[in-house]
Amino acid sequence: MDFDFTPSEQAFRREVRDWLQSHVPSDLTLGAFAFSRADREDVERLRAWQRTLWEGGWVGLNWPVKYGGRGAAILEQIIFYEELARAQAPPPINRGGLSMLGPTLMAHGTEAQIQRFLPKILTAEEIWCQGFSEPNAGSDLANLQCRAVRDGDEFVVSGQKVWTSLAHVADWGFFLVRTDPAAPRHKGITFLLVDMRSPGITVRPLRQMTGEAEFNEVFLDAVRVPVANVVGKVNEGWQVAMTTLAYERDLLTFIRNISLRMALDRLVTLAKKTERNGARAADDPVVRQGLVALLIEERCLQLNGYRSLTRLVRGEAPGPEGSTSKLSWSRVDQDLAELATEILGPLSQITDKAWAVDEGQWAYNCLLARASTIRAGTSEILKNILGERVLGLPQD
Ligand SMILES: Cc1cc2nc3c(=O)[nH]c(=O)nc-3n(C[C@H](O)[C@H](O)[C@H](O)COP(=O)(O)OP(=O)(O)OC[C@H]3O[C@@H](n4cnc5c(N)ncnc54)[C@H](O)[C@@H]3O)c2cc1C
């Protein structure tokens, strides 16, 4: 593998860097690595930021030109995210739309769906949420019970979803629903695009241990959804969902990894400026060892990410080995949060923005990181996937 960037990629990097230097709003940079998406005003600021990025031509870089993208190579997309991290700027808010639904629609959607939905994903005019999990269908997603019954040109959807990130601010959601309860579990499922303002939808925010409510319960009571909003074929939504999840674990993890690098840079700065027992934390051998271990792990993640990227650059779909990235990323993310807590000592318990170090971002990040080994597939499930589908171990 050639790790050097070509002259044109380097020129592209300079172009992004220059643009970001003059466009990143200063009030968005501090919270960039652990930005809350619970507060509606914060979400609106992030929506405006994605719009600015789009106007600059930086959103959907690797999407085809005919779908509103720039038709750039995936490597340029990665360079862009690296520069975004370097500038300490938050990524686009419409992550689910850009990294999961967009590629899914390009692979399985109708031309009408593509024309209708992709442009507003790019501008963040319509923010998307992912309605897959249910109270009895998380790891065992194929157990989902949310029912959709056909009535003429519409489906009537009833049931409950849970842990739906951003549902409280989302305009649309991509949902998995059961359309044939008699069929084998994986076969009677359909992938539906649902207008979150439809009558019959109730969204109830769930408070997390961070104190914020970024995800929600979503109740659907006889919600009418046009049949034209089915992605792929009726009863064949499982295959469509697998495309979505593969992108979630692969490209999205690469993007998360870039945020991790940004947090690591901040952690090194924190160690240099924090005094403990009359000496800098950065001079403590145990802290130094912890920092170096994280730097090594982060570098391994980056290289493994390049391996997945090579598949995508060759035009192949993301494979199950994307699960290795998600698995390692979540562990490093939690280790980083814990080291920050050790460096800060008792100060790490101060969460009030006015008094806390770095406005309480470390305490917030530490609590948020607990979710990293659960969302987008728990670590146990990822190990099952790796064991069975990558290493070929027997299922039992
Ligand atoms: C911050 C956050 C955001 C989320 N956002 C969304 C979202 O936007 N949309 C959405 O649809 N979902 C979302 N989720 C839900 C997430 O996908 C589920 O939490 C996850 O799939 C686990 O499902 P569960 O919570 O039902 O746990 P369960 O599946 O009940 O698992 C409980 C425990 O049992 C273990 N376990 C289960 N089955 C096995 C097995 N076969 N082998 C070994 N161990 C097993 C699990 O690893 C876990 O430790 C989010 C979750 C979090 C934490």
The ligand as a Gaussian input file, in Angstrom:
#p B3LYP/6-31G(d) Opt

LIG

0 1
 C      -25.789000       6.319000      22.131000
 C      -26.641000       5.332000      21.390000
 C      -27.268000       5.735000      20.238000
 C      -28.084000       4.843000      19.544000
 N      -28.729000       5.301000      18.413000
 C      -29.566000       4.457000      17.758000
 C      -30.302000       4.932000      16.631000
 O      -30.189000       6.102000      16.232000
 N      -31.143000       4.086000      16.010000
 C      -31.301000       2.794000      16.410000
 O      -32.057000       2.071000      15.771000
 N      -30.632000       2.311000      17.495000
 C      -29.774000       3.116000      18.168000
 N      -29.088000       2.653000      19.275000
 C      -29.380000       1.308000      19.753000
 C      -28.253000       0.312000      19.580000
 O      -28.111000      -0.090000      18.251000
 C      -28.587000      -0.865000      20.518000
 O      -28.493000      -0.367000      21.842000
 C      -27.653000      -2.025000      20.330000
 O      -27.871000      -2.626000      19.094000
 C      -27.820000      -3.063000      21.466000
 O      -29.148000      -3.436000      21.600000
 P      -29.873000      -3.413000      23.036000
 O      -29.613000      -2.092000      23.656000
 O      -31.293000      -3.819000      22.818000
 O      -29.114000      -4.497000      23.907000
 P      -29.330000      -6.073000      23.875000
 O      -29.370000      -6.551000      22.474000
 O      -30.507000      -6.406000      24.739000
 O      -28.002000      -6.601000      24.544000
 C      -27.805000      -6.586000      25.963000
 C      -26.426000      -7.200000      26.246000
 O      -26.420000      -8.584000      25.818000
 C      -25.342000      -8.827000      24.909000
 N      -25.766000      -9.775000      23.878000
 C      -26.944000      -9.756000      23.185000
 N      -26.984000     -10.755000      22.281000
 C      -25.785000     -11.424000      22.377000
 C      -25.206000     -12.557000      21.706000
 N      -25.858000     -13.188000      20.725000
 N      -23.945000     -12.920000      22.045000
 C      -23.252000     -12.279000      23.041000
 N      -23.767000     -11.207000      23.725000
 C      -25.008000     -10.791000      23.396000
 C      -25.056000      -7.466000      24.295000
 O      -23.723000      -7.379000      23.802000
 C      -25.289000      -6.520000      25.476000
 O      -24.155000      -6.470000      26.297000
 C      -28.261000       3.518000      20.000000
 C      -27.603000       3.108000      21.159000
 C      -26.813000       3.992000      21.851000
 C      -26.138000       3.530000      23.097000

